[in-house]
Amino acid sequence: MLKTVILHAYRGGSGTSSLTANLAVLLAMRGARVGVIDGDLSAPGLHLLFGIAGDSLTRTFNAAYLQNGQPIAELAYDATHLLADRGRLFIVPSSATLPALMQTLKESYEPAQLRQASQQFIRALDLDYLLIDTYPGIDTSWKTFADLVLLVMRPDQQDFQGTALISTALKGCSGSVRVILNQVADRSQSQSLKDQVERAYRIPVAGVFEWTKEVAQTGNSRLFCLQYPEHPFTIGLRSLIARIVSE
């Protein structure tokens, strides 16, 4: 069954790009056909994680599709070579050049455009899963076509307040909503933070990911799950994928 999974955060730096990229790789390694769209129109970064550069980075979601109307299926970068002979993985990056980003700031994009892009991508490449990394904030235009929204938050006061606003805005959406607690500094606090979030938002917490030296060093420059396949962070990602697949 096809699932469109949106990863969203109230503010930048919460780790949505890294989570999106690593979840996509691990999903594809289960044998699925997975597509990814970099919908962070203010600070795109998925191209760095997947090593997309040169001519491949001229085919982008924000510049080629949103601004120029090029069919999104023509923009997909085939990243299947990263997998261990299983599944397929296709990435539609966004341009991080100044002209593309400045033009994005001037435009407003209707939910219908985002929905149409996802549908075109799904049909053209016969996807099992589509993951979209969105731009931070309280805008929820993408909720209209999400089967699952993963709200990524850090355990600090600003994210608690911001995620509360987003969770309220998402009430009544047709898809499921789950929270991801990311960059938790103290493992002993994981359960209490999870309980606190679930009580406050009445939304299940689908995963709790701790801050570790390895995660911090890798950042947005490499795919963590490939470099550290047996690390607790990667094992946690696999557990999250099991939830995504089963829901």
C-alpha positions in Angstrom: 0.0 0.0 0.0 1.4 3.4 -1.0 2.2 5.8 1.8 3.1 9.5 1.6 5.1 10.4 4.7 5.8 14.0 5.5 8.5 15.0 7.9 8.1 18.5 9.4 9.4 20.6 12.3 8.6 24.0 13.8 12.1 25.3 13.2 15.2 24.5 11.3 18.0 22.3 12.8 15.6 19.7 14.2 17.0 17.0 11.9 14.2 16.4 9.4 16.5 16.2 6.4 18.8 13.6 8.0 15.8 11.6 9.2 14.1 11.8 5.8 17.2 10.6 4.0 18.1 7.8 6.3 14.5 6.5 6.5 14.3 6.5 2.7 17.4 4.5 2.4 16.4 1.9 5.0 12.9 1.6 3.5 14.3 1.0 0.0 16.7 -1.6 1.4 13.6 -3.6 2.5 12.8 -3.9 -1.2 10.5 -1.0 -1.6 10.4 1.6 -4.4 10.9 4.9 -2.5 10.8 8.5 -3.7 12.0 11.6 -1.8 11.2 15.2 -2.5 13.2 18.0 -0.9 10.4 20.3 -0.1 12.5 22.5 2.3 12.2 25.6 0.0 14.1 27.8 2.5 17.2 25.7 3.2 17.3 22.6 1.0 20.0 20.1 2.0 19.1 16.6 0.8 21.4 16.9 -2.2 24.4 17.0 0.2 23.3 13.8 2.0 22.9 11.9 -1.3 25.9 13.4 -3.0 23.9 15.1 -5.8 26.0 17.7 -7.6 26.8 19.0 -11.1 24.3 18.5 -13.9 22.0 16.4 -11.6 21.5 19.4 -9.4 20.1 21.5 -12.3 16.9 19.3 -12.2 15.3 20.5 -9.0 11.9 20.7 -7.3 11.9 24.4 -6.5 13.5 25.8 -9.7 12.5 23.3 -12.4 9.1 22.1 -11.1 7.6 24.9 -9.0 9.1 27.9 -11.0 9.3 26.5 -14.5 6.7 23.7 -14.6 9.0 20.9 -15.7 7.4 17.4 -15.1 8.7 16.2 -11.8 9.4 12.7 -13.0 12.1 14.2 -15.3 13.8 15.6 -12.3 14.4 12.4 -10.3 17.9 11.4 -9.4 18.4 7.6 -9.3 20.1 6.8 -6.0 19.6 3.1 -6.2 23.4 2.5 -6.3 23.5 3.3 -2.6 21.4 0.2 -1.7 22.6 -3.3 -1.2 21.0 -4.8 -4.3 17.4 -4.3 -3.0 14.7 -1.8 -3.8 14.8 1.4 -5.8 15.5 5.0 -4.5 14.7 8.2 -6.4 15.5 11.7 -5.1 14.1 15.1 -6.4 16.4 17.7 -4.8 15.9 21.4 -4.5 18.3 24.0 -5.6 20.3 25.9 -2.9 21.5 28.6 -5.3 20.7 32.2 -4.4 18.5 33.0 -7.4 16.3 29.9 -6.8 16.0 30.7 -3.1 15.2 34.3 -3.7 12.5 33.5 -6.2 11.0 31.0 -3.8 10.7 33.7 -1.2 8.6 35.8 -3.7 6.2 33.1 -4.6 3.4 31.3 -2.8 2.5 27.8 -3.6 -0.9 26.3 -3.4 -1.5 22.9 -1.8 -2.8 21.7 -5.2 0.7 22.2 -6.7 2.3 20.1 -4.0 -0.3 17.4 -4.3 0.0 17.3 -8.0 3.8 17.0 -7.8 3.5 14.0 -5.4 0.9 12.3 -7.5 3.0 12.7 -10.7 6.1 11.4 -9.0 4.2 8.4 -7.6 2.6 7.4 -10.9 5.6 7.9 -13.1 8.0 5.8 -10.9 5.4 3.4 -9.4 6.4 4.2 -5.9 5.6 2.3 -2.7 6.6 5.2 -0.5 7.0 8.9 -1.0 8.9 10.9 1.7 8.8 14.7 1.7 11.1 16.9 3.8 9.3 20.2 4.3 10.3 23.7 5.2 9.9 24.6 8.9 7.2 26.7 10.4 3.5 26.4 11.1 2.3 26.2 7.5 0.6 22.9 6.9 -0.3 23.1 3.2 1.1 19.5 2.6 -1.3 17.9 5.2 -4.0 17.5 2.5 -2.2 14.6 0.9 -0.2 13.1 3.7 -0.9 9.6 4.9 1.4 10.1 7.8 2.9 13.3 9.3 6.0 12.9 11.5 6.5 16.0 13.6 10.2 16.2 14.5 11.0 18.2 17.7 13.9 18.8 20.0 13.2 18.6 23.8 13.3 22.4 24.5 10.7 25.0 25.3 10.6 26.6 21.9 10.0 23.3 20.1 7.4 22.3 22.7 5.5 25.5 22.1 5.9 25.4 18.3 4.9 21.7 18.0 1.8 22.4 20.0 0.8 25.0 17.4 1.4 22.6 14.5 -0.4 19.7 16.2 -3.5 22.0 16.7 -3.4 23.0 13.0 -3.2 19.3 12.0 -6.4 18.4 13.9 -8.9 16.9 11.5 -6.4 16.0 8.8 -7.1 12.7 7.1 -3.7 11.1 7.8 -2.0 9.9 10.9 0.2 12.2 13.0 3.1 11.1 15.1 5.9 12.8 17.0 9.6 12.2 16.7 11.7 13.3 19.6 15.2 14.1 18.3 18.5 15.1 19.7 17.7 14.0 23.3 20.8 14.7 25.4 20.1 12.3 28.3 19.0 8.8 27.7 17.5 8.5 31.2 15.0 11.2 30.2 13.7 9.5 27.1 10.7 7.8 28.7 9.7 10.9 30.8 9.9 13.1 27.7 7.9 10.7 25.7 5.2 10.6 28.4 5.2 14.4 28.6 4.7 14.9 24.9 1.9 12.3 24.6 0.0 13.8 27.5 0.4 17.4 26.2 -0.4 16.8 22.5 -2.5 13.5 22.7 -0.3 12.3 19.8 1.7 9.1 20.0 5.5 9.4 20.0 6.8 7.1 17.3 10.5 7.4 18.1 13.0 8.9 20.5 16.5 9.6 19.1 19.4 10.5 21.3 22.1 13.0 20.6 25.4 11.1 20.1 28.9 12.1 19.1 28.6 10.0 15.9 25.4 11.6 14.8 26.7 15.1 15.5 29.9 14.4 13.5 28.1 13.0 10.5 25.5 15.8 10.4 24.1 16.5 7.0 27.2 15.4 5.1 26.7 11.6 5.0 24.1 8.9 5.3 24.4 7.8 8.8 22.6 4.4 8.4 25.2 3.3 5.8 28.2 4.4 7.8 26.9 3.0 11.1 24.5 0.2 10.3 24.5 -1.2 13.8 24.5 2.0 15.8 21.6 2.5 18.2 20.4 5.5 16.1 20.2 3.3 13.0 18.5 0.5 15.0 16.0 3.1 16.2 15.3 4.2 12.6 14.6 0.5 11.7 12.1 0.4 14.5 10.4 3.5 13.3 10.2 2.1 9.8 8.5 -1.0 11.2 5.8 1.3 12.6 5.5 3.2 9.3 5.1 0.0 7.4 2.6 -1.6 9.8 0.3 1.4 10.3 
